[in-house]
Amino acid sequence: MMTTDFEVLDRLLTSRRSCRGFTDEQVPREVIEQLLAAAQRTASWCNTQPWHVVITSGEATTKLREALLESPDGYGTDFDFPAAYTGVYDERRKDVGWQLYEAVGVTRGDREASAREMLRNYEFFGAPHAAIITTEADLGVYGAVDCGLYVDSFLLAAEALGLGTCAQAALAMRSQFLRDWFDLPETRKVVCAISFGYPDREHPSANFTSRRAAIPEAAVFVD
């Protein structure tokens, strides 16, 4: 039976997950360019295409990883983080957090181990590549929303190419550091980063998938 386009998309959406363990194999430039070409087709407000991406490879990733871990300063985001997590949103956040910690052997109350796991964000979870996603300040929230769509296209294109990805808001906490490091203009606002590469299928974090809410929790039908 012929596989439909919807079945392909559904499979990619189902299999995609945040990868927190990578091999050190570099992704060939032509594969990265194929990924970017697909993501570039993302829809955007008035076709502004506000995203700009800095891709690191090889020594550039290593140097950035070391600098992020060594620098105690430069924390601050360009976009406000959530004011609070309440109700079901807090429940979902805690649920996925404990799922991850359980998978990698961090027990409840072990603050030292959880802090170590948090720092892995700045190591890109061992990924050989990082993508820093920025938007133009004047485009405001709509530029950020468009970049969110771009991130999703990037993640799905990477999944289709056999790559692992992890979109990271933690890197947005180092927005000024990243602007300085890559000599980006002040008008470019950091949305997030994406660590990517070939996934390590044996890494403990590969053993869990975050749960999703049922349709009635996310949508209503009005006839």
Secondary structure in CASP SS format (residue, H / E / C, confidence):
PFRMAT SS
TARGET T0000
AUTHOR 0000-0000-0000
METHOD secondary structure of the structure
MODEL  1
M C 1.00
M C 1.00
T C 1.00
T C 1.00
D H 1.00
F H 1.00
E H 1.00
V H 1.00
L H 1.00
D H 1.00
R H 1.00
L H 1.00
L H 1.00
T H 1.00
S H 1.00
R C 1.00
R C 1.00
S E 1.00
C C 1.00
R C 1.00
G C 1.00
F E 1.00
T C 1.00
D C 1.00
E C 1.00
Q C 1.00
V C 1.00
P C 1.00
R H 1.00
E H 1.00
V H 1.00
I H 1.00
E H 1.00
Q H 1.00
L H 1.00
L H 1.00
A H 1.00
A H 1.00
A H 1.00
Q C 1.00
R C 1.00
T C 1.00
A C 1.00
S C 1.00
W H 1.00
C H 1.00
N H 1.00
T C 1.00
Q C 1.00
P C 1.00
W C 1.00
H E 1.00
V E 1.00
V E 1.00
I E 1.00
T E 1.00
S C 1.00
G H 1.00
E H 1.00
A H 1.00
T H 1.00
T H 1.00
K H 1.00
L H 1.00
R H 1.00
E H 1.00
A H 1.00
L H 1.00
L H 1.00
E H 1.00
S C 1.00
P C 1.00
D C 1.00
G C 1.00
Y C 1.00
G E 1.00
T C 1.00
D C 1.00
F C 1.00
D C 1.00
F C 1.00
P C 1.00
A C 1.00
A C 1.00
Y C 1.00
T C 1.00
G H 1.00
V H 1.00
Y H 1.00
D H 1.00
E H 1.00
R H 1.00
R H 1.00
K H 1.00
D H 1.00
V H 1.00
G H 1.00
W H 1.00
Q H 1.00
L H 1.00
Y H 1.00
E H 1.00
A H 1.00
V H 1.00
G C 1.00
V C 1.00
T C 1.00
R C 1.00
G C 1.00
D C 1.00
R H 1.00
E H 1.00
A H 1.00
S H 1.00
A H 1.00
R H 1.00
E H 1.00
M H 1.00
L H 1.00
R H 1.00
N H 1.00
Y H 1.00
E H 1.00
F H 1.00
F H 1.00
G H 1.00
A C 1.00
P C 1.00
H E 1.00
A E 1.00
A E 1.00
I E 1.00
I E 1.00
T E 1.00
T E 1.00
E E 1.00
A H 1.00
D H 1.00
L H 1.00
G H 1.00
V H 1.00
Y H 1.00
G H 1.00
A H 1.00
V H 1.00
D H 1.00
C H 1.00
G H 1.00
L H 1.00
Y H 1.00
V H 1.00
D H 1.00
S H 1.00
F H 1.00
L H 1.00
L H 1.00
A H 1.00
A H 1.00
E H 1.00
A H 1.00
L C 1.00
G C 1.00
L C 1.00
G E 1.00
T E 1.00
C E 1.00
A E 1.00
Q E 1.00
A C 1.00
A H 1.00
L H 1.00
A H 1.00
M H 1.00
R E 1.00
S H 1.00
Q H 1.00
F H 1.00
L H 1.00
R H 1.00
D H 1.00
W H 1.00
F H 1.00
D C 1.00
L C 1.00
P C 1.00
E C 1.00
T C 1.00
R E 1.00
K E 1.00
V E 1.00
V E 1.00
C E 1.00
A E 1.00
I E 1.00
S E 1.00
F E 1.00
G E 1.00
Y C 1.00
P E 1.00
D C 1.00
R C 1.00
E C 1.00
H C 1.00
P H 1.00
S H 1.00
A H 1.00
N H 1.00
F C 1.00
T C 1.00
S C 1.00
R C 1.00
R C 1.00
A C 1.00
A C 1.00
I H 1.00
P H 1.00
E H 1.00
A H 1.00
A C 1.00
V C 1.00
F C 1.00
V C 1.00
D C 1.00
END
